[in-house]
Amino acid sequence: MQARRGSVLAAVILAGSLACVPAIARAQGSQFLLPEQSTAKAKELLHQAIDALGGPAFLNLRDSSCTGRTATFEHSGDLTDFLQLNEVREFPDKARLEYVRKGRNTIAGYVLGVDGLEFSHGGIVVTVYSGNHGWSYDRSGVNELPADYVSDFRQQVHVSLGNVLRVRVNEPGMAFRYGGEDAVDLRAADWVELTDAEDITIRIAISQSTHLPIREVVQTPLDPKLHSKSEDIFYFSDYHLMGGLETPLQTTQERNGTKIAQTFWDKCEYGLNPPESTFSRQVLDKRWAQAPDKDRARDKKASDHLKEKQKDDEDADTTAKKN
C-alpha cells in the first residue's frame, strides 16, 4: 500500500482576491515594523482570533462531534463523489472517522488517506487513531494501520489550526512575525507567520472584519523524496456559532497545488465527553463480530480477490518497466 499524505480535517472556499488587487497575494505593511513590533502585532492578532473563535471555551475544548459530507478526489484533483462523514475527536490526538456510502462498494483509499481500504457490505469504512496507534474497519475486517499512516495523522494534528492556536502559540522556540495586510478570499485580512524549531512555517490569514482565521498555509522543510518543500493550504469559511464556538462549516485542503480534501459540515457539537472506547480497536472488533456471517464471508472473499488482482497488476507493471 502507498500512503496518501493527508487526511481528513476540515474546509471549502476557493482562494480569491479583491477586484482591485492582483490575484497573487501582496502582503503590505510588515516591512515598516521592527522585529519586536512585528512579534507583538502577530501575537495580538492571534489573541484576537482566539477570542473570536470562542475565547476560553475554544482554549479549553476537549472534544468535538461533527457530521457532514466529504468530497472524494482523484490523484489529479478531479471531483468524483461525496461521502457521508461522521467524525469524533478528542484533542489533541484521538479521532474516529466513519465514512458512509450508498450504492455499490468502491475503493476509498485515496479519499481516506490509506490506500487499499474498501467499503464493507454495509457501505462503511472507519479509521480510528489514538496516540501512536491506528486501526481500520473495512471490507476485509479490522486491521492495524501501518506506522507511517499514524505518523502522518500525528503530523496533521501537529500543524492543525486548532492545535496551533490552543497549544503551540506557547511552544518554546516558536518565532512570530506579522506578515502584513492582504486580500484573501475576497476579504481584507492580516497575515501572521509562525516558524517552529523544526523550521516548519505556518502562515495564518485573519479576517480584519471578524478576526476569524480564513486560511492556513503550512510549509514543511525539504522533502528528500520530492526534492522540494511541501505546502498544504487550508481554507475555512461559512462560520456559524455552535455550542459557544465559531465553527467553519466549509473546509478545504490543497497539497502542493492539488485539492485533496473538502468537507461540508452540517452540525458540530462540543463537550459530549465520548467514552474512551470510542477510540479503541475493541469497538471495531465488536462491530465486525456483529456483522452477519454471510456478509463477512462475502466481504472477505471480495477483498482478497481485489488484493490479488492489485498484486497481479503491480507485478505486470514491474515486468513491463524491466522490459
N, C-alpha and C positions, 0 to 999 in steps of 0.2 A: 504494500500500500504506500501511497505517496501523500504527504501532508499538504493540505491547503492552508497556508499560513494566514489565519484569521478566523474569525468566527462571528459568533452571534453577538453583538452588543449594539444596539441602538441606531436610527437616524434617517430622514428623507427630505431633502431640499436641494435644489440644484444651485451650484455656485453662480453668482451673478455680480453685477456691478451697477452703480447708479448711471443713468443715461449720460450724465455729463462727465463721467470718469472712464478712462480706458478700461477694458475688461481685465487686463493684467493688473494685479493689486499694486497700489502705490502707497505704502505707509509713509506718513508725514509727521513731522514734529519731534521725533525722538532724537534727532541729531543735535538739538539745542540743549539737551539736558546733560548735566554732569552725571557720572556713574552713580553716585549716591542718590541723586534726584530721580534718576531712571528707576533704580531699585525701589525707592519709596513709592513712586507712582504706580509701578507694576503691582506691588503688594496692596496698595489702596484699591485698585481696580479688582483684584482677586477677592478682597474682602467684600466689595460691593456685589460681586457676582454671588458669593456665598449667601449674603443677606437676601438677595433677590430670589435665590433658589429655595429659601426657607429658613435661613439662619441656623439657630440651634437645632431645629428639627432636622435640617439637612445634615448637619455635622454629626448628630447622634443617631443617624439612621442605621439600623441593624439589618433590615431585610426588606425585600420587595417581592411582590407577586403580580405579574403582568400577563395579559392575554392580548393577542392581536394576530396580524398576518405578516409573514416574511416572504420576500420575493426570492426566487431562485434564478441563478445566472449561469450561463456557460462560461468556460475559461476566457472567451472573447469579451465577456461583459454583457452579452445579449440576454434580455429577459426571457425566461422560459415558463415560469409558473408561479403560483402563490401557494403557500402552505399555512395552515393554522399553527400558531406558536403559543405555547403556554410555558412561561418562564418563572422560576422561583429562584431567588438569590439570597444568600446570607453573606453579608460582607465581612471580610474582603474577598475570600477565595472559595466560596461554595456556590454551586449553581446546578440547577436541574432544568434542562431544556427539552421539552416534549413537542415534537413535530407531528402534525396530523394531516394526512392527505386522503381525500376521497377519490374513488376510481381505482385504476389499475396500479399495481405495485410498481415502483420505479427505484432506480439507484439514487440515493440522496447525498452521496459523499461530498460532492463539490459544494453543495449548499451548506452542509453542516460542519465543514472543516475537516472531515475524516473520510477519505476515500474508502469505498468498499462496503459502506452501510446500505442496507436495503430496507424498505418499508415492510413491516410484518403484514400478515394476512389482514389484520385489523386496520392497516393504514397508519401505523405508528412507528416512530423512531424516537428513542430517548437517549440523551447523553447526560451523564452526571459527573460533576467534578467536586472533589473535596480535598483541599490542600494539594498534596503531592500525588493524589490518586484520581483515577477516572475510569468510568465504565460506560458501555453502550448496550442498548437493548434494541435489537432489530430482528430481521427475519431469521438470522442464524442463532438467536438466543442472546444470552448475556455474556459479554466479553470485556476483559480489561483493556483499556485504551493504552496504546504504546506511550512510552515516557515522553517522546518528542511532542505528541499531541497535548499532553498535560502541561509540558513546558511552554508550549505556545499559548495555552489558555492563561497560565500564570503571567506571562509577559503582557498579554492583553489587559489583564487586571492591573498590572503594574503601571501602565500608562493611561488607563481609562480616566475619563474626566472626573468622575465621582471620586476615585481614589486619589487623584492628584489634588483635588480641592479639599478633601477631608483629611488626608494624611500627609501627602508628600510636600505640601507647602511648608511643612515644619521639618522637613528632612535636612539633616546636616549636610553641608556641601552643595545645596541647591542654590543656583545663581538665578537672579531675577533681572529682567530688563524690559523697559517699556518700548514696544515696537512701533508706536505711532498710530495716527488715525488712518482709516481706510474705508473704502466702500466694500462691504462684504454681504453678498446675498441680498442686494438691494437695500442695505441698511448702513447707516453710519455706525462705525464700530472702532474700538480701540484694540490693538494687539498687545498681548502680554507674552513674553518669551521666558521659558524656564529651561535651564540646562543642568542636568544632574551630574554626579561624579562619574557616570559611565559614558558621558558625552552624548546622551540622548537629549535631543531638543524637542520641547513641547511648546507649541505656539497656540494661544487661545484667543479667538476673536470675541469680544464682549460688546453687545449692543449698547450704544450710547443712550438710547431711549428707555430700555427696560433693564439694563445691566445684566441681562441673561446671556450665557455663552451660546454662540450660534455656530461656531466652528472650532475644531481642534485639529492641529496638524502635528503629527509625530514623526520625527526623523531619527532613525537609528544609525549608528556608525556603519562603516564599510562592511558590506556583506561579502564574505570570501567567495560565496557561490555566484552572486550576481555581479561582483566586482564594482559595486556601487552602493550608495546609501539607499535604504528602503524608506519610503514615505507613505504613511497612512493618513487619510483625511476623513474626519468625521463631521457630518452636518447634523445640526439639531434645529428643529422647528416645530411649529404648532404646539406651543406650550399651553398647558391647562393646569389649573390648580387642583390637585388631588391629594387628599389626606394632609393638607397643610404644606405640600411641596409643589413647586412649579415643575411640571413633567413634560418633556418633549415627546409628543405622540408620534412624530415622524423623525426617523433617524436613518442615515445612510453612511456607508463606509466605502471608500475607494482605496485601493492599494496600487501604488506606482502607476496611477492613471487609469486603472480598471476598476469598475464598480464590482464589489464582491458581496455586499450585504445591504439590504434595505428593508426596514420594518415599519409597519403602521400599527401602533398600539391602540386598542380600544379602551382599555382600562388598566390602571395600576393601583395597587393597594400597598400600604406600608404598615410595618409593625404588627404583622399577623403571627409572628413567632412560630414559624413552621417547625414541626418536630425534627429532631436530629436525624431520624431515619429517612427523611426526605432526600438526604444527600448520601445515602449508603447503597451498597450493592445488594444488600438483603432485600430491599423493596423491589428491585428489579428481578431478582431471583424468584421472589414470591409471585410477581406478576406473570413471569414466564411459566411457572409451575401451574398457575391457574388457567392458562390458555388451554382450550380443548386439545386433546391428544392429536386429533386429525389435522388441526391447524398447525401444531408444532411440527408434526412429521412432514406436512406439505411444505411449510416454510423452510425447514432444514434441508429437504431434498432439493428445492429450487435454489436455495442459496449455495449449496455445494456444487450444483450444476453450473451456476453462473461463475463461481470462482474457478472451476476447471476450465471454462471457456476463456476467462480472462487470462489464465496462465498460458493456455494454448496460443492466444493472440500475442502475448508478450514474447513467448518462445519464437513465434513466427516472425515478429518484428526484429528480434535479435539475430535470427538466421539471415533475414533479408539484409540487415546492416553489414553483417560479415561478408556477404556475397557482393 
